Amino acid sequence: MTAYNRGDVVLVSFVFSDEPGKKFRPAVVISSSAYNRARQEVVVAAITSNIRRRHFGDHLIANWKGAGLLFPSLATGILRTVKRTMIDRKLGTMPKPDMESIDRELRRSLGP
């Protein structure tokens, strides 16, 4: 099973609850590498290309191409724990300045 690191940008397969099929969406791994190695799950923040709709906790990714994304994107404040088996593949790695900004937004969202 593939190990994922904090900051990896991955493609996650989300299964629909009300209809057959699944949809692939990008996400950034926010859980620590130690957590990811010790468990069968990883914690991710959803990524969206809908950059017009920004909410509290979201971060506009400055270097979206460097992160392996195809379009300008936001790392959202929407967090989810997913099984590693739901990850289709790694797309790239979030550049350090963007990951630091995501961390700041997470701290703002989750509190001190």
C-alpha positions as CSV (number, residue, x, y, z in Angstrom):
1,M,0.0,0.0,0.0
2,T,1.3,3.4,-0.9
3,A,2.4,5.7,1.9
4,Y,1.3,9.4,1.6
5,N,3.0,12.4,3.0
6,R,1.7,15.7,4.4
7,G,1.4,18.1,1.4
8,D,0.8,15.4,-1.2
9,V,-1.9,16.5,-3.7
10,V,-3.9,13.3,-4.5
11,L,-6.9,12.3,-6.6
12,V,-9.6,10.8,-4.3
13,S,-12.4,8.6,-5.5
14,F,-15.7,9.6,-3.8
15,V,-18.6,7.2,-4.1
16,F,-22.1,8.7,-4.5
17,S,-24.5,7.8,-1.7
18,D,-27.6,8.3,-3.8
19,E,-26.6,6.9,-7.2
20,P,-24.2,4.4,-8.7
21,G,-20.7,5.5,-9.7
22,K,-17.9,7.6,-8.3
23,K,-16.3,10.9,-8.9
24,F,-12.6,11.8,-8.7
25,R,-11.7,15.0,-6.8
26,P,-8.3,16.5,-5.9
27,A,-7.4,16.9,-2.2
28,V,-4.3,17.8,-0.2
29,V,-3.1,15.5,2.6
30,I,-3.0,17.4,5.8
31,S,-2.3,14.6,8.3
32,S,1.3,13.9,9.3
33,S,3.4,11.3,7.6
34,A,3.6,9.4,10.9
35,Y,-0.2,9.3,11.2
36,N,-0.5,8.2,7.6
37,R,2.0,5.3,8.1
38,A,0.3,4.1,11.3
39,R,-3.2,4.1,10.0
40,Q,-5.2,2.9,6.9
41,E,-6.6,6.4,6.6
42,V,-5.3,9.9,5.7
43,V,-6.9,13.3,6.5
44,V,-7.4,15.5,3.5
45,A,-8.6,19.0,2.7
46,A,-10.8,19.2,-0.4
47,I,-9.6,21.1,-3.4
48,T,-12.0,22.9,-5.8
49,S,-11.5,24.8,-9.0
50,N,-14.5,27.0,-8.1
51,I,-12.3,29.9,-7.0
52,R,-15.2,32.4,-7.0
53,R,-16.7,30.9,-3.9
54,R,-14.3,31.5,-1.1
55,H,-15.3,30.7,2.5
56,F,-13.7,31.0,5.9
57,G,-10.8,28.5,6.1
58,D,-10.2,28.4,2.3
59,H,-6.8,29.2,0.7
60,L,-6.4,30.3,-2.9
61,I,-3.5,28.2,-4.2
62,A,-0.9,30.6,-5.7
63,N,1.2,27.9,-7.4
64,W,-1.5,25.5,-8.5
65,K,0.5,24.3,-11.5
66,G,3.4,23.5,-9.1
67,A,0.9,21.5,-7.0
68,G,0.1,19.3,-10.0
69,L,-3.4,20.8,-10.6
70,L,-4.9,21.6,-14.0
71,F,-6.8,24.7,-13.1
72,P,-6.6,27.6,-10.6
73,S,-7.9,26.1,-7.4
74,L,-8.7,26.6,-3.7
75,A,-7.8,24.3,-0.8
76,T,-11.0,24.4,1.2
77,G,-11.6,24.2,4.9
78,I,-13.6,21.0,4.2
79,L,-11.7,18.2,5.9
80,R,-12.3,14.5,5.4
81,T,-10.8,11.3,6.6
82,V,-10.5,8.8,3.7
83,K,-9.2,5.3,3.4
84,R,-5.9,5.0,1.5
85,T,-7.7,2.7,-0.9
86,M,-9.9,5.7,-2.0
87,I,-6.8,7.5,-3.3
88,D,-6.4,6.9,-7.0
89,R,-3.0,8.5,-7.4
90,K,-0.7,11.3,-6.4
91,L,-0.9,14.4,-8.6
92,G,1.9,16.4,-7.1
93,T,3.1,18.1,-4.0
94,M,1.7,21.4,-2.5
95,P,4.5,24.0,-2.7
96,K,5.8,25.0,0.7
97,P,4.4,28.6,0.7
98,D,0.9,27.4,-0.2
99,M,1.1,24.6,2.5
100,E,2.1,27.2,5.1
101,S,-0.9,29.3,4.1
102,I,-3.2,26.2,4.3
103,D,-1.8,25.5,7.8
104,R,-2.6,29.1,8.9
105,E,-6.2,28.7,7.6
106,L,-6.5,25.3,9.4
107,R,-5.3,26.9,12.7
108,R,-7.8,29.8,12.2
109,S,-10.6,27.2,11.5
110,L,-9.8,24.8,14.3
111,G,-8.7,27.3,16.9
112,P,-5.5,27.6,19.0
